[in-house]
Amino acid sequence: MTDASQGRSESSGVISVMLIVAEAEAAISWYKTALGATELWNLGGVAGLEIAGAPFFLHEVNPDNPAETSPDRAGVTSTRIELFTDDPDHVIERAVAAGATVRAPIEDHRVPWGTHRQGGFTDPFGHEWSVGDRSPLGPPTA
C-alpha cells in the first residue's frame, strides 16, 4: 500500500542502481572526484558507493555475461540516473570539470511537483545523469 501524502510505501524496501563500467577502479575514482561519492566497500571489480546518503553500486563488465555491459561498450544506455541536490549547478560544473559531457544545460522547469532547476550530463563511462534541486518523489507543492 502507498501513502500518497508521503509518497512512500507502507512496506519497507530499497531500490538501488548498479552501474556497469569497463574499469571499476577508474569509475570509483571518477565518482569520488566528480560527484563527491563516498566508497562504502570495494571487492575489486564490484563496489558500493554513496552520494549524500544515496547508495549505488559499480560493477565491472563481466565478459562471461554479455547482457551486463557498459553503455560505452554497447553504444547505448537505457537508464538515466537522477540526482537531487541543493546545488545542481555546482554538481554539473564539478562533473564537467572532471570529464563529463553536458547533456542538458541547467534550466528552470515547471512541473506538477513545482518549479525546479534541472540539467544533465553523460559521465565518461556512458551513463546519463539528470541533476535537479527537487525530487518528484515527494508530495506536490503549490
N, C-alpha and C positions, 0 to 999 in steps of 0.2 A: 504494500500500500504506500501511496505517496502523500505526504503532507504538502499540498500545493502552496500553502502560505510560506513554507520554509524551503520549498524546492528540494526536499530530502526524502529519502525512503525510510520507512519505519524499521526495516531490517538493516543490519549493518553490512557494509560491503565496501570494497575499494576497487576502483578501476585505475589501471596504470598503463603506461605505454612502454614498449621495448623497441628501441631504435636499432635497426640492423646497420652496422657500419663496416667498412672494409678493414679499418685498423682501430681496434678498441683503444689502445693507449693514446694514439693521436687524438681520437674523439674525446676521451676523458680530459685530456689537457686542454683541448679547444673549448669544451663546455665550461670548464673551470674558469678559463681566461675570459671568454666572450660573454658568458651569462652568469658568472659568479656561482656556478654549481659547486656543491659540496659532495665529495666522494663518501658514500656510506660503506661500501665494501668493494673489493676487487678480487675476482677469482682468476684473473688472467684471461682475457677474451670475453668475459662477462662481468659487468659492474653495475652497482646500484649507485645512483646519484640523486641529488635533490636540488631544486631551485626554490628558495623561500618556503621550504617545508613541503613542497610538492615532489614526491619521489617519482623517478622513472629509471628505466634500465637501458643499458647498452649491451649489445651482443654482437660479437664479431661474426662476419659472414662464415657460414659453415658450408664448405664445398660438398659435403655429403647430403645437404638439404637444399636443393636449388629453389625451393619455394620461399626460403628465407634469404633473400638477397638484399643488398643495399640499393637505395634509389639511384646512386651514381652508377652502379653497375647495370641496373635494369633499364636505366634511361627514363624512368617514370617514378612518380610517387603517388600513392593513393590515400595518404593520411596527411593531415595538417595538424601540427601541434599548436595549441592555443595557450598562451602565457599571459596572465593578467597581473599587472603590477601598478604601483603608484606613478611610475615614471616610464611609460613605454618609449618615449623619445630617447631617453638615455640608454635603455636596453638595446634598441635597434642601432643606435650610434656605436655602442660598445661592440656589438656583434659584427657590424660592418668593418670597424677598425681591426677586428681580429680575422677578417677574411670572408665574412658572409656577403651575399649579394642582395641588395634591396629588391623585394618583390612587389611591394606596395608601399608608397610613402605614408607616413602618419597623417591621418586626416580625421576630422570630426565626422561621426556617423550618428544619425538619428534613427533609433530602432525601438522596438517595443519596451525594452528594459531601460531606456533613457539614452541621452546623448553621451557618447563616449569617444575617446580617441583610439584609433587603431591603425596599425600598419603591419608590414611583414617583411620577412627575409627568407632566403634559402641558405642553409648552412653549408659549409664546404663538403658535407657528406651527402648532400642531395635532399635533406629533409626540409620541408616548408614549415615555417613558423609564422603565426599571427600573434602580434603583441598588442594588447589593449589595456585600458585602465579600468574597465568594468566588466565583470563576468556576467554572461547572460544566465548563469545558473541560479542566481538569487531571484528574489521577488521583483516584479516590475516597479519602476519609480515614475513619478509624475514628470 
